Amino acid sequence: MNPVRLTPQQRFRLRRQLRTTDDLGTYRRTLGLLELDRGNAITDVAIRLGVSRRIVHGWVDTYRHHPVPCSLVTHHSTGRPSDWTEDAQAILQASLDQPPDHFGYQATGWTVPLLQSHLAHWGLTGLSESTLRRQLHALGYVWKRPRYVLDQDPRRAAKMRRIRQYVKELGPRDVLLFEDETDLLLFPPLRACWARRGEDAEVPLCGANAKRVIFGALNTHSGTRLFLERKKQRKEDFQEFLRLIHERYRGWQVSLLLDGDSSHTAKDSRCEANVLGIRLVWLPIRCPELNALDHLWRHGKEQVCANRQYGSIEEQVHRFLHYLEGLSVEDTLRKSGVLSEDYWLKSE
């Protein structure tokens, strides 16, 4: 005879608890009752969940006495009072607010063993690794890989205001272009994708690599794009791209928004731009997010280059440029951030 007969409402609540709980004990007890309700024998449920028949009977009795999902929730015993005091927590937090080298350690990031040694100097001896990890989690810390963040130019805001003012004063025969370069590597960048749980998502490689540099210019008013493929990013390559821009926009006064790469700032490049009548407008340093082309490059690589190695670098370049050139004007401006509500060149 089946010891459990759940009503539809009880079954719904237990299934909801099964989906939401992150406690193993609660999950096991809830799953056990649902399996019994499906008609499985107590012996089979006990074997499947790795417990004895007596324990399963105890779950059934507990739920019968109080037939709500919370009766199956694990209630952890507090045991003896914790030795972790508010003073200890304050010392830990103050330590985490500074990098280890601030205290003279030869390390750039905190680890649990290093924290144990450091806190011992403050009288907090005998702290186990599990205790420290528990306190770190309670303070909102997790162990994860850091990411790169560029230092901002302190004069960034003033430079941005000057550029906005410059753009406002452009005449009807002036055209404003963003200019930037990106590297295409045959070795593919990896991006997140759907994969079966427990299985690695693999990207086959041939072991070869190659590189091309794509020079680009974007008209943020009309969405017109201009690209040039080169093997390297030298000043001669940049000057060739300047001549291509001059040929395309003959009869217009071109202003080029670009960063301070050495191929741009070289004396010969500045002279070539002056001869061609192209004004070079320098973006704030270490601010790639201000360049609309930088966003367009990233989108194109995600769509074309990520998680796949092509047969040749020429094929990859062809597909990359074909995709970007095939975007509509609206898609181009949207993906480059120009249509964003907080686009930085919008009139204030």
Backbone torsions as a table, in degrees:
resi	resn	phi	psi	omega
1	MET	NA	133.9	-179.1
2	ASN	-72.9	124.8	-176.8
3	PRO	-76.9	-10.1	-175.4
4	VAL	-126.4	127.9	172.8
5	ARG	-132.8	104.7	-175.8
6	LEU	-92.2	146.9	171.8
7	THR	-79.8	161.0	178.0
8	PRO	-55.5	-37.1	-179.9
9	GLN	-68.5	-43.0	177.8
10	GLN	-62.8	-41.4	-179.9
11	ARG	-63.1	-41.5	178.8
12	PHE	-62.1	-44.1	-178.7
13	ARG	-67.4	-38.3	179.4
14	LEU	-69.0	-37.9	177.7
15	ARG	-66.0	-37.6	177.1
16	ARG	-64.7	-41.1	177.6
17	GLN	-65.3	-35.2	179.5
18	LEU	-64.0	-35.5	-178.7
19	ARG	-77.7	-28.2	-170.6
20	THR	-101.8	-21.0	-174.9
21	THR	-74.4	145.8	174.0
22	ASP	-115.4	13.4	178.2
23	ASP	-101.7	127.3	-175.6
24	LEU	-63.4	-42.4	-179.3
25	GLY	-63.1	-44.0	178.2
26	THR	-63.6	-42.1	179.6
27	TYR	-61.3	-42.5	-177.5
28	ARG	-65.8	-45.3	-179.0
29	ARG	-65.8	-42.0	179.6
30	THR	-64.3	-44.5	179.2
31	LEU	-62.9	-37.6	179.8
32	GLY	-60.6	-44.9	179.8
33	LEU	-67.1	-37.9	178.5
34	LEU	-67.3	-35.5	177.4
35	GLU	-68.0	-39.1	176.5
36	LEU	-64.6	-37.3	178.9
37	ASP	-65.5	-27.4	178.3
38	ARG	-76.4	-6.8	178.3
39	GLY	105.8	3.0	178.2
40	ASN	-71.9	146.3	179.9
41	ALA	-74.4	153.9	179.9
42	ILE	-59.2	-40.0	-179.5
43	THR	-61.8	-44.0	-179.7
44	ASP	-65.1	-40.8	179.5
45	VAL	-65.4	-41.7	-180.0
46	ALA	-62.5	-43.3	180.0
47	ILE	-66.0	-42.2	-177.5
48	ARG	-65.4	-36.2	-178.0
49	LEU	-94.8	-1.0	175.6
50	GLY	72.5	34.9	178.6
51	VAL	-131.0	175.4	179.1
52	SER	-88.3	164.0	176.8
53	ARG	-61.2	-35.2	-178.6
54	ARG	-62.1	-40.1	-179.5
55	ILE	-66.5	-40.2	178.8
56	VAL	-64.1	-41.4	175.8
57	HIS	-60.4	-36.0	178.5
58	GLY	-64.4	-38.4	176.7
59	TRP	-62.0	-43.1	-178.8
60	VAL	-63.6	-44.3	180.0
61	ASP	-64.0	-40.6	179.6
62	THR	-62.0	-44.1	-177.8
63	TYR	-70.8	-35.8	177.1
64	ARG	-63.5	-39.8	-179.2
65	HIS	-67.6	-35.6	-178.6
66	HIS	-142.1	83.7	-170.1
67	PRO	-77.0	61.8	173.6
68	VAL	-132.7	152.2	-176.2
69	PRO	-58.1	-33.3	-176.5
70	CYS	-65.8	-16.3	177.8
71	SER	-69.2	-15.9	179.8
72	LEU	-98.2	-0.8	-177.7
73	VAL	-74.8	139.9	178.3
74	THR	-69.9	129.7	175.0
75	HIS	-111.3	103.2	-176.7
76	HIS	-72.3	134.8	177.2
77	SER	-73.6	137.0	-180.0
78	THR	-72.9	-24.8	179.9
79	GLY	62.8	-149.2	179.8
80	ARG	-75.2	155.2	-179.5
81	PRO	-58.9	143.4	-179.0
82	SER	-70.7	142.7	175.6
83	ASP	-81.2	-5.9	-178.1
84	TRP	-80.2	110.4	-175.3
85	THR	-99.6	173.3	176.8
86	GLU	-65.1	-34.2	177.2
87	ASP	-64.6	-41.7	178.7
88	ALA	-63.0	-40.4	179.5
89	GLN	-66.2	-37.7	178.8
90	ALA	-65.8	-39.7	178.2
91	ILE	-64.7	-42.7	178.7
92	LEU	-62.5	-45.2	-179.2
93	GLN	-63.9	-41.7	179.0
94	ALA	-64.4	-34.6	178.1
95	SER	-68.8	-41.6	-178.0
96	LEU	-69.9	-22.1	-179.7
97	ASP	-71.3	-14.2	180.0
98	GLN	-120.7	148.0	175.0
99	PRO	-69.9	157.2	-177.8
100	PRO	-58.1	-34.4	-177.6
101	ASP	-68.3	-15.8	174.5
102	HIS	-63.1	-29.3	179.8
103	PHE	-98.5	8.4	176.6
104	GLY	93.6	6.8	179.6
105	TYR	-84.1	147.2	176.7
106	GLN	-86.8	68.7	-179.8
107	ALA	-156.5	151.7	179.8
108	THR	-102.7	-12.2	179.6
109	GLY	-146.3	152.3	-178.4
110	TRP	-76.8	141.6	169.0
111	THR	-123.9	163.7	-179.3
112	VAL	-61.5	-46.5	177.7
113	PRO	-60.3	-38.3	178.9
114	LEU	-67.4	-38.2	176.5
115	LEU	-65.0	-38.5	176.8
116	GLN	-58.9	-46.8	-180.0
117	SER	-65.9	-40.4	-178.5
118	HIS	-67.3	-44.7	-178.4
119	LEU	-68.8	-24.3	177.7
120	ALA	-63.9	-30.6	177.6
121	HIS	-67.4	-19.7	179.4
122	TRP	-99.3	13.5	177.2
123	GLY	88.5	2.0	-180.0
124	LEU	-94.1	78.1	-177.1
125	THR	-97.2	160.2	175.6
126	GLY	75.7	15.5	179.2
127	LEU	-79.5	125.8	179.4
128	SER	-79.2	163.0	178.5
129	GLU	-63.8	-38.1	180.0
130	SER	-65.8	-37.5	178.0
131	THR	-63.2	-45.1	-179.7
132	LEU	-65.1	-42.0	179.4
133	ARG	-63.4	-38.5	178.7
134	ARG	-63.3	-41.1	179.2
135	GLN	-70.2	-35.8	177.0
136	LEU	-63.9	-42.1	177.3
137	HIS	-64.4	-38.2	179.6
138	ALA	-65.0	-29.6	178.6
139	LEU	-84.8	-0.3	177.6
140	GLY	92.3	14.3	179.9
141	TYR	-94.8	143.9	173.9
142	VAL	-134.7	158.5	178.4
143	TRP	-89.0	113.5	-177.3
144	LYS	-152.4	165.3	-179.7
145	ARG	-77.9	134.2	177.5
146	PRO	-74.7	172.7	177.4
147	ARG	-128.8	157.5	-180.0
148	TYR	-75.4	138.4	175.1
149	VAL	-135.8	122.8	-178.9
150	LEU	-77.3	139.8	173.5
151	ASP	-67.9	135.5	-178.2
152	GLN	-84.1	142.4	175.2
153	ASP	-65.8	123.2	-179.0
154	PRO	-61.3	-21.2	179.7
155	ARG	-96.8	14.3	-175.8
156	ARG	-57.5	-50.0	-175.7
157	ALA	-59.4	-42.5	-179.6
158	ALA	-65.9	-40.2	178.7
159	LYS	-64.7	-40.4	179.4
160	MET	-64.0	-38.7	178.2
161	ARG	-64.6	-40.5	179.9
162	ARG	-65.4	-38.5	179.1
163	ILE	-67.0	-42.9	177.8
164	ARG	-59.1	-42.7	179.3
165	GLN	-64.7	-39.0	178.1
166	TYR	-61.9	-42.5	-179.7
167	VAL	-65.1	-38.9	179.5
168	LYS	-61.4	-32.0	-174.8
169	GLU	-88.3	1.6	179.4
170	LEU	-66.9	143.4	-178.1
171	GLY	-89.4	-179.9	-177.5
172	PRO	-67.1	-22.7	178.9
173	ARG	-99.9	12.5	176.7
174	ASP	-95.0	146.0	176.2
175	VAL	-131.1	134.7	-178.2
176	LEU	-107.1	126.6	-179.1
177	LEU	-126.1	140.2	166.2
178	PHE	-88.5	138.0	177.7
179	GLU	-124.8	138.5	179.1
180	ASP	-162.5	166.7	176.1
181	GLU	-128.0	155.7	174.1
182	THR	-142.3	149.9	178.4
183	ASP	-95.8	133.3	171.6
184	LEU	-108.2	123.1	179.1
185	LEU	-111.2	141.1	176.5
186	LEU	-64.6	-32.2	174.6
187	PHE	-69.3	118.1	-167.5
188	PRO	-78.0	143.4	169.8
189	PRO	-72.6	148.2	-179.2
190	LEU	-99.6	133.7	177.4
191	ARG	-130.2	156.1	-179.8
192	ALA	-61.3	144.0	178.3
193	CYS	-151.9	166.3	177.8
194	TRP	-75.6	137.2	178.1
195	ALA	-150.8	157.6	179.3
196	ARG	-66.2	141.9	179.3
197	ARG	-60.1	133.2	178.9
198	GLY	83.5	-2.1	179.4
199	GLU	-119.3	139.2	177.7
200	ASP	-74.3	140.5	171.5
201	ALA	-86.8	112.9	-172.7
202	GLU	-101.1	143.5	175.4
203	VAL	-118.4	108.3	-178.1
204	PRO	-64.0	137.6	179.4
205	LEU	-124.3	149.8	175.8
206	CYS	-97.9	-6.6	179.7
207	GLY	89.5	-9.3	180.0
208	ALA	-93.0	159.7	177.2
209	ASN	-147.5	152.5	177.7
210	ALA	-156.3	165.9	-174.2
211	LYS	-139.9	142.9	169.7
212	ARG	-137.0	150.1	176.9
213	VAL	-110.0	129.7	178.3
214	ILE	-107.8	116.8	172.7
215	PHE	-88.0	138.3	-178.2
216	GLY	-139.9	149.8	173.7
217	ALA	-135.7	135.9	-176.2
218	LEU	-127.7	125.4	173.5
219	ASN	-87.6	109.5	-175.1
220	THR	-75.8	-6.3	177.0
221	HIS	-91.5	-46.2	-177.2
222	SER	-102.0	-12.4	-177.9
223	GLY	78.7	6.7	-179.8
224	THR	-67.3	135.5	179.4
225	ARG	-117.1	146.2	177.6
226	LEU	-136.2	127.4	-175.7
227	PHE	-128.0	151.8	175.9
228	LEU	-143.5	127.2	179.0
229	GLU	-94.2	132.1	175.9
230	ARG	-138.8	161.6	179.3
231	LYS	-80.4	-27.6	-178.5
232	LYS	-139.1	168.7	177.2
233	GLN	-113.3	74.3	177.0
234	ARG	-103.4	172.0	-179.4
235	LYS	-63.9	-32.7	178.2
236	GLU	-64.8	-36.8	178.0
237	ASP	-67.7	-41.3	178.5
238	PHE	-64.9	-39.1	179.3
239	GLN	-65.7	-34.9	175.3
240	GLU	-63.7	-38.5	178.2
241	PHE	-68.7	-35.3	175.7
242	LEU	-61.1	-40.5	178.7
243	ARG	-66.3	-35.9	177.0
244	LEU	-65.4	-41.9	177.4
245	ILE	-62.5	-42.6	179.8
246	HIS	-62.6	-39.5	179.4
247	GLU	-66.3	-41.2	-178.8
248	ARG	-69.6	-37.7	-175.4
249	TYR	-110.3	38.6	177.7
250	ARG	-60.9	132.4	-178.6
251	GLY	93.2	-6.8	177.8
252	TRP	-109.5	153.6	172.9
253	GLN	-92.9	108.7	-172.6
254	VAL	-93.5	131.3	170.0
255	SER	-114.5	127.8	-173.7
256	LEU	-111.8	116.4	175.1
257	LEU	-88.4	121.3	-175.1
258	LEU	-154.7	167.9	-178.7
259	ASP	-90.6	-179.2	-174.8
260	GLY	-95.1	39.8	176.2
261	ASP	-61.5	151.1	-175.8
262	SER	-62.4	-29.7	177.1
263	SER	-69.1	-23.7	178.3
264	HIS	-84.5	-40.7	-172.9
265	THR	-86.5	-5.6	179.4
266	ALA	-57.0	145.6	-177.2
267	LYS	-58.0	-41.6	-179.8
268	ASP	-64.6	-36.2	179.3
269	SER	-67.8	-40.8	178.3
270	ARG	-64.3	-41.1	179.5
271	CYS	-64.6	-42.0	179.2
272	GLU	-62.2	-42.3	178.1
273	ALA	-62.6	-39.2	179.4
274	ASN	-65.8	-40.6	179.1
275	VAL	-64.3	-39.5	-178.6
276	LEU	-80.6	-6.6	-179.5
277	GLY	75.8	27.2	179.2
278	ILE	-101.3	125.2	178.6
279	ARG	-87.9	128.4	178.5
280	LEU	-96.4	118.5	-179.7
281	VAL	-111.2	117.0	-170.9
282	TRP	-87.6	127.9	175.3
283	LEU	-75.1	157.6	174.2
284	PRO	-57.2	146.2	-177.7
285	ILE	-69.7	149.8	177.3
286	ARG	56.4	39.8	178.4
287	CYS	-131.9	61.5	-178.1
288	PRO	-62.8	-23.9	-178.0
289	GLU	-67.8	-15.1	178.7
290	LEU	-81.0	-15.2	-179.0
291	ASN	-90.2	117.0	-176.8
292	ALA	-61.0	-31.6	-179.8
293	LEU	-66.6	-29.7	179.6
294	ASP	-61.1	-38.7	176.9
295	HIS	-69.4	-37.5	179.6
296	LEU	-67.7	-39.9	176.1
297	TRP	-58.3	-47.9	-176.1
298	ARG	-61.5	-42.0	179.5
299	HIS	-65.2	-43.7	-179.7
300	GLY	-61.9	-39.5	179.7
301	LYS	-67.8	-37.2	178.0
302	GLU	-64.7	-36.0	-176.4
303	GLN	-82.5	-31.6	-170.6
304	VAL	-112.8	-42.2	-167.9
305	CYS	-97.2	-26.5	-170.7
306	ALA	-68.8	139.8	170.7
307	ASN	62.9	23.8	178.6
308	ARG	-153.5	131.9	173.8
309	GLN	-103.7	124.7	-178.4
310	TYR	-82.0	167.4	-179.6
311	GLY	-67.5	-27.9	179.0
312	SER	-153.4	159.6	179.2
313	ILE	-68.9	-28.9	178.5
314	GLU	-64.7	-40.6	178.2
315	GLU	-64.4	-41.7	-179.9
316	GLN	-64.2	-44.0	178.8
317	VAL	-60.9	-43.5	-179.9
318	HIS	-60.2	-46.4	-178.6
319	ARG	-67.7	-38.4	-179.7
320	PHE	-62.8	-50.1	-179.0
321	LEU	-69.6	-37.3	178.3
322	HIS	-61.3	-38.6	179.5
323	TYR	-67.8	-47.5	-176.9
324	LEU	-67.7	-38.7	179.5
325	GLU	-71.0	-22.9	-179.2
326	GLY	-86.0	-6.2	178.3
327	LEU	-68.5	144.5	174.5
328	SER	-71.0	165.9	179.6
329	VAL	-59.5	-44.9	-179.3
330	GLU	-63.4	-44.9	179.0
331	ASP	-63.0	-40.1	179.3
332	THR	-60.5	-48.6	-178.2
333	LEU	-69.4	-34.1	179.7
334	ARG	-71.1	-45.1	-177.5
335	LYS	-72.6	-22.5	176.6
336	SER	-87.6	-3.3	176.4
337	GLY	88.6	0.3	-176.3
338	VAL	-67.4	-31.7	-178.9
339	LEU	-87.6	2.2	179.9
340	SER	-66.7	148.8	-179.1
341	GLU	-66.0	-28.7	-179.6
342	ASP	-105.5	27.0	175.7
343	TYR	-57.3	128.9	-166.1
344	TRP	-72.7	-18.0	180.0
345	LEU	-93.1	4.4	176.9
346	LYS	-67.3	148.7	-179.6
347	SER	-64.8	136.0	-179.9
348	GLU	-85.2	NA	NA
